[in-house]
Amino acid sequence: LELKQNIIQQNMRLLTGNLPSYDFQIKKAANRGDLVSVNHRTAAFLESYFDIIFALNEMTHPGEKRMVQYALNGSLLPANFETNLNTLFSDLFGNPHKVEADIKLIIDKLKKVLK
C-alpha cells in the first residue's frame, strides 16, 4: 500500500501542479510551436500517467508495449480513458493547439478516479 501511494504521489507531482510539471512543459512547448518538444514531453507525461494507472490497479507494469490494452484490464480507470488518449494522439501533430486541453482533461479524469 505504501509503495502504491508513493508511486501515485510522485507521478502526480510530475504530471501537474509543480514546476516544472509535464503539463506546464507541454504548454510552453506548444506555445512556441516546438513539436519535437511537445512529443518528447508528452511521452514523459504518458509514462508517469501509466505508472499511476498500473499502481492504482495494483497491476504489474507491462513495459512499453500495449499499455492501453493492459490498462483496460484494470477495474479503476478514468472516465473515457481510451477515448481521451486517442484524442490526445490525434491532436499531437494535427491540432497541437488542442493538446493543452487534452492533457488537462486527462489529468482531471485521473484526479476523479484517485479520490
C-alpha positions in Angstrom: 0.0 0.0 0.0 2.8 2.4 0.8 4.6 1.7 -2.5 1.3 2.2 -4.3 0.8 5.6 -2.7 4.4 6.7 -3.3 4.1 5.8 -7.0 0.9 7.7 -7.3 2.0 10.8 -5.4 5.4 11.1 -7.0 4.0 10.7 -10.5 1.1 13.1 -9.9 3.7 15.8 -8.9 5.4 15.1 -12.3 2.1 15.4 -14.2 0.8 18.6 -12.8 0.8 21.2 -10.1 4.6 21.6 -9.6 7.2 23.5 -11.6 8.3 22.1 -14.0 5.5 19.6 -14.3 4.8 17.9 -17.6 1.6 19.8 -18.3 3.4 23.1 -17.9 6.3 22.0 -20.1 3.9 20.7 -22.8 2.0 24.0 -22.8 5.2 26.0 -23.1 6.5 23.8 -26.0 3.1 24.0 -27.8 3.0 27.8 -27.4 6.4 28.2 -29.0 5.5 25.7 -31.8 8.2 23.2 -30.8 6.5 19.9 -31.9 9.6 17.8 -31.1 9.5 19.1 -27.5 5.7 18.6 -27.3 6.2 15.0 -28.5 9.1 14.4 -26.0 7.3 15.9 -23.0 4.0 14.1 -23.9 5.9 10.8 -23.9 7.2 11.6 -20.4 3.7 12.6 -19.3 2.3 9.3 -20.5 5.0 7.3 -18.8 4.0 8.8 -15.5 0.3 8.6 -16.3 0.6 4.8 -16.9 2.7 4.4 -13.8 -0.2 5.8 -11.8 -2.8 3.7 -13.7 -1.0 0.4 -13.0 -0.2 1.3 -9.4 -3.8 2.3 -8.8 -5.0 -1.0 -10.1 -2.2 -2.9 -8.3 -1.1 -4.3 -11.6 2.4 -5.2 -12.7 3.6 -2.7 -15.2 3.9 -4.4 -18.6 6.7 -2.2 -20.0 6.3 0.0 -23.1 4.2 -2.3 -25.3 0.4 -2.4 -25.4 0.0 -0.4 -22.2 -3.6 0.7 -23.1 -4.7 -2.9 -23.7 -3.2 -4.0 -20.3 -4.7 -1.0 -18.5 -8.1 -1.8 -19.8 -7.9 -5.0 -17.7 -7.9 -2.7 -14.6 -11.0 -2.0 -12.6 -10.2 1.6 -11.8 -9.8 3.7 -14.9 -10.5 7.4 -15.6 -13.8 8.1 -17.4 -13.3 7.8 -21.2 -9.8 6.5 -20.7 -9.2 5.2 -24.1 -11.1 7.9 -26.0 -9.2 10.7 -24.2 -5.9 9.1 -25.1 -6.9 8.6 -28.7 -7.9 12.3 -28.9 -4.6 13.3 -27.5 -2.7 11.2 -30.0 -4.8 12.6 -32.9 -4.2 16.2 -31.7 -0.5 15.9 -31.1 0.5 16.9 -34.6 -2.8 17.5 -36.3 -4.1 20.1 -33.8 -1.3 20.9 -31.4 -3.2 23.9 -30.1 -5.7 21.4 -28.6 -3.0 19.3 -26.7 -3.1 21.6 -23.6 -6.9 21.0 -23.2 -6.4 17.3 -23.9 -3.8 17.0 -21.2 -5.9 18.9 -18.7 -8.9 16.6 -19.4 -6.8 13.5 -18.9 -5.5 14.9 -15.6 -8.9 15.9 -14.4 -10.4 12.5 -15.1 -7.4 10.9 -13.4 -7.9 13.0 -10.3 -11.5 12.0 -10.1 -10.7 8.3 -10.1 -8.0 8.8 -7.4 -10.5 10.3 -4.9 
